[in-house]
């Protein structure tokens, strides 16, 4: 599965639930696949996508999805501690792991020997699974969206993306307001 | 409200910010001052509260933990991230941090909270400011207010005799202007000593 297929699977499985996409290609691909009001494109602040989704789940008492990357998670692994701290947190944390800092030139992430699923379990996530199949990713995501507890889905990517869409150039304040208005309807 | 009613402007630290803390024996204890601030923040509609512990803020931390509750987040920039999520859910979150953690949070503020115009309140303690002589905090003490100004985050030093006006100001800036705002806690506000 490549990043585009994985992002598409997430978007199709969560048409209304808030989804926070991490900076870089995840944002760009998501906006290109479908620009929906339940999407939050985090264009900067690398590492904070799962933290934002945790705040939504915690304060909004609603399921929230984070689409994280391996480089991003490595920048703020403490987000796992915070999410795992709340046993009934309705968070779905999806990790799209291409083993690289894709948007900065494809440098290797220094995590070849790290086990992200074990990290999530050790931090208190109720479930932590791994899939390399987009259909199964969507199934796992839908199951997690029906579970009132933090879930982690590790999706190692193998295939190249054909082409990556351009930078997200939305007016950011207006984007946040659109997202907040959607969240208020849930 | 003008800067005159709110307290000392950010750049002129001195006399007016200190007045309240040099009052006589009838002055409230640090715990009482902190409890009053916590109550006023909750009454003004602020919450939920997130934070990373700090000695100066410990009495406020305690007051919140014993009342409405507070979520500890192990790093301040991550606390800003969680607060942004809470704000997206329609809340008016507060992040308690030491100014050393403000240093840690610069990118979270500069690339997330400020450009996305997220209404949140930062309560930032001022280590490295008189009477805190610790060398490791002096640089951050010196740059805290210029840093906030450079980020475009309006800030005031809290004064115990002006809490209601200062909180109303923070509520208005965060809620009406949709932007992050900061209230700063000088070392002695809740009785901290070096």
Interface residues (C-beta under 8 A of the other chain):
Chain A: X18 X20 X40 X42 X43 X44 X45 X46 X47 X48 X51 X52 X53 X54 X55 X56 X57 X58 X59 X60 X62 X64 X76 X78 X79 X81 X82 X172 X173 X175 X176 X177 X179 X180 X183 X184
Chain B: X48 X50 X71 X73 X74 X75 X77 X78 X79 X80 X81 X82 X83 X84 X85 X86 X87 X88 X89 X90 X91 X93 X107 X108 X110 X111 X112 X115 X116 X117 X118 X178
